[in-house]
Amino acid sequence: LLQKAFMPCTWLRTRREDKFAQAVSYFIAQKTDAFHSFECHPNMQVPDYDEAEIAKCLMRLMRRSSWHREIDSFQHFEVVYEDICSRCNEVMHGLGEFLGETIEVIEQSRYQKMPDLKKRDYIARFRNSCISYEILGPLNLT
């Protein structure tokens, strides 16, 4: 159905490997209105840890990403967040090849990460609570 409705077009699929980290990032973004690293500032206050709200964020993300399975049958290019962070220019070069375009080298220093220590703590706490208490039931985290 999607193919008939949206073809011909070029599909770019973005996803994140670590769904727990994505849920924490989404939670923080909702609470701070900083949805990407360019909006972050050194004095940004990370909200208090809230397991129930992070679990809701994870469930929203899982529902939103479920339609991505339909895209798997289309010709598409997939960008994984963790790959962009670790090897940005290589990923962008691959995207350029897929699109038949040349993409300029991206200056890595333009990117900032959100405050990491508290965020890492939240991710670990949330991952442990989900595993220990099975609060979310069976999850397909791919």
C-alpha positions in Angstrom: 0.0 0.0 0.0 2.8 2.4 0.9 4.6 1.6 -2.3 1.6 2.4 -4.4 0.8 5.6 -2.5 4.4 7.1 -2.4 6.2 5.6 -5.4 8.4 6.7 -7.1 10.3 8.4 -4.4 13.6 8.0 -2.5 13.4 6.7 1.0 15.8 7.7 3.8 15.3 5.6 6.9 16.8 6.8 10.2 17.0 4.8 13.3 18.9 4.3 16.5 20.4 1.0 17.6 20.1 1.7 21.3 16.3 2.2 22.0 16.8 2.8 25.7 19.2 5.7 24.9 16.8 7.0 22.4 14.0 6.9 24.9 16.1 8.9 27.4 17.1 11.4 24.7 13.4 11.8 23.7 12.4 12.3 27.4 15.1 14.9 27.9 14.2 16.7 24.6 10.6 16.9 25.6 11.4 18.4 29.0 14.0 20.8 27.7 12.7 21.7 24.2 16.2 20.9 22.9 15.5 18.3 20.2 19.0 18.3 18.6 22.5 19.1 19.7 22.6 22.5 18.1 20.0 23.7 20.6 22.0 22.6 23.6 23.8 25.0 25.8 26.4 24.5 28.5 24.0 25.4 31.3 21.1 23.3 30.2 19.3 21.7 33.1 18.6 18.0 32.6 15.3 17.1 34.1 15.0 14.7 37.1 15.0 11.0 36.3 11.4 9.8 35.7 11.2 6.1 34.9 7.5 6.1 34.1 7.9 9.0 31.6 10.9 7.5 30.0 8.9 4.2 29.6 6.1 6.2 27.9 8.7 7.7 25.5 10.0 4.3 24.7 6.6 3.0 23.9 5.8 6.0 21.7 9.1 5.5 19.8 8.3 1.8 19.4 4.9 2.5 17.9 6.3 5.2 15.6 9.0 2.9 14.3 6.8 -0.1 13.6 5.9 1.2 10.2 9.6 1.2 9.3 9.3 -2.5 8.7 7.2 -1.8 5.6 10.0 0.3 4.2 12.4 -2.6 4.4 10.9 -3.9 1.1 11.6 -0.6 -0.7 14.9 0.6 -2.1 16.1 2.9 0.7 19.2 4.2 2.5 19.4 3.7 6.2 21.2 6.1 8.5 21.9 4.8 12.0 22.5 7.5 14.7 25.4 5.6 16.3 27.1 5.5 12.9 26.6 9.2 12.3 28.2 9.9 15.6 31.2 7.6 15.0 31.9 7.9 11.3 29.8 10.7 10.0 31.6 11.4 6.7 31.7 7.8 5.7 27.9 7.6 6.2 27.3 10.9 4.4 29.5 9.6 1.5 27.3 6.5 1.3 24.2 8.6 1.3 25.6 10.8 -1.5 26.3 7.7 -3.6 22.8 6.4 -3.0 21.3 9.8 -4.1 23.8 10.2 -7.0 25.1 13.4 -5.4 28.4 14.6 -3.9 28.1 15.5 -0.2 30.8 17.8 1.2 32.9 16.7 4.2 31.2 17.7 7.4 33.2 19.4 10.1 32.8 17.2 13.2 33.5 20.0 15.6 30.1 21.6 14.8 28.4 18.9 16.8 27.9 18.9 20.6 26.6 16.0 22.7 23.9 16.7 25.3 25.2 16.5 28.9 26.5 12.9 29.0 27.1 12.0 32.6 23.5 12.4 33.8 22.2 11.0 30.5 24.4 7.9 30.8 23.2 7.3 34.3 19.5 7.6 33.2 20.1 5.1 30.4 21.7 2.6 32.7 19.0 3.0 35.3 16.2 2.7 32.8 17.8 -0.3 31.1 18.3 -2.1 34.4 14.7 -1.3 35.6 13.3 -2.7 32.3 15.3 -5.8 32.5 15.0 -6.4 36.3 11.3 -5.7 36.6 10.1 -6.4 33.0 8.0 -3.2 33.3 7.5 -3.0 29.6 6.8 -6.7 28.8 8.4 -8.3 25.8 9.9 -5.8 23.4 11.2 -6.0 19.9 14.0 -3.4 20.2 15.3 -3.7 16.6 
